[in-house]
Amino acid sequence: MVDFLIISVRQNKKGVDIYPKFKLYPKSQDLMIRGGDFYAVWLEEKGLWSTNEDDALNIIDIELQKATEAYKAKHPDTIVNTLFTWDSSTGSIDTWHKYCQKQKRDSFEMLDETLVFSNSEINKKDYASKRLPYPLEDGNIDAYNKLISTLYDEENRHKLEWAIGSIVVGDSKTIQKFMVLYGAAGTGKSTILNIIQDLFEGYYSVFDARALGSGNNSFALEPFKCNPLVAIQHDGDLSKIEDNTRLNSLVSHELMTVNEKFKSTYSNRFKCFLFMGTNKPVKITDAKSGLIRRLIDVSPTGNKIPTMEYRRLVKQAKFELGPIAWHCREVYLEDPQFYDDYVPTSMMSASNDFYNFVYDSFYIFKKQNGTTLKAAWEMYKTYCDDTNMSYPVSRRVFKEELKNYFESYDDRLYLEDGSRARCYYNRI
């Protein structure tokens, strides 16, 4: 019997009632409460946790049935009234809801924080509620190889496989990165995202990137309530981010307050890896934006596969999931820190006008081994005129932003020729 339940017997006018009683303490090892409501129950016969409340009610009713049969065997002449939870007239279901929602305090461990393959061995303390339908093992990946090598070049393929491998290994829970697949429609972004969904069936959720980038959406984290290891959006938009605080905190796995509709708020540290497909560049506001050190951008080649062959390869890839996961794990383990210092320069070029100015002026700054604020400002004004920039920054903002692209800055400095310079940027 589960440790939060006691089956009791009491006298009534005609015989006895057999009813459930729920224990408030000690802490239950079989039941978890989160956000002031039922979260999960341990299913001994399956060796898994379940987030389906019906499973908990079924356990209670089975124990009530066992107690009823045992009592009738000992007292065959007594009228027995069993208060099953499936019968609303008994009030047992109301007692259960009161117990979970008002009497029992939050007590839970997040479920499914580790992938469980069909050939994995687990126990109760692994807090798993599901298994993947395939084993993790080496094998043939010809269809997958044909797909990904056509749609992505070696550099971008490595990014994708490194990210998938980090999830398979379990390191994605601490890696502070997210991935954006940026390219035109019909170039293969959804193809690889569909493969990722198949690889992590049951462990992924969909999310709304625009909501994460909004400053006034209090329910933006609700899609992550099931604590997915992977979050996917096929057609997202981060081109007009109002506030990147929530997105940065989510990718950094910081403790965040979750607000679900019609439930009490609770704190959680999400451990998912985000994948987003888009045909719009991610808005990177400045060189100090937290997105720069967290974003890995992936661009398709634009190459196409004939329709009939494409459909065959996609269908065949579904039978290669175990070997694909194995291959990606090996790619990741070759160098887990490969993207620690990665900077998404192509995405910055697509969304940050200031970066494009510095890039355009790089060789001038390099030749001079630095520049003064006055000279750089004049160059910037000319650049804005030539490119018809809609929103150039002020000189004050320009002064601070330019510091991010040089090794050092001095308010006053004597140059090698003995001349004196003010507001000087050294070595780009």
Secondary structure as UniProt FT lines:
FT   TURN            3..4
FT   STRAND          5..11
FT   STRAND          15..22
FT   STRAND          31..34
FT   TURN            35..36
FT   STRAND          37..43
FT   TURN            44..47
FT   STRAND          48..50
FT   HELIX           53..74
FT   TURN            76..77
FT   STRAND          79..82
FT   TURN            85..86
FT   HELIX           88..90
FT   HELIX           92..98
FT   HELIX           99..103
FT   TURN            118..119
FT   HELIX           124..126
FT   HELIX           142..151
FT   HELIX           154..169
FT   HELIX           171..173
FT   STRAND          178..182
FT   TURN            185..186
FT   HELIX           189..199
FT   TURN            200..202
FT   STRAND          204..206
FT   HELIX           209..212
FT   TURN            218..221
FT   HELIX           222..224
FT   TURN            225..226
FT   STRAND          230..233
FT   TURN            239..240
FT   HELIX           245..251
FT   TURN            252..253
FT   STRAND          255..258
FT   TURN            261..262
FT   STRAND          266..269
FT   STRAND          273..278
FT   TURN            287..288
FT   TURN            290..294
FT   STRAND          295..298
FT   HELIX           307..317
FT   TURN            318..319
FT   HELIX           321..334
FT   TURN            336..341
FT   HELIX           345..351
FT   HELIX           353..360
FT   HELIX           362..368
FT   STRAND          370..372
FT   HELIX           373..387
FT   HELIX           395..402
FT   HELIX           403..405
FT   STRAND          408..414
FT   TURN            416..417
FT   STRAND          420..426
//
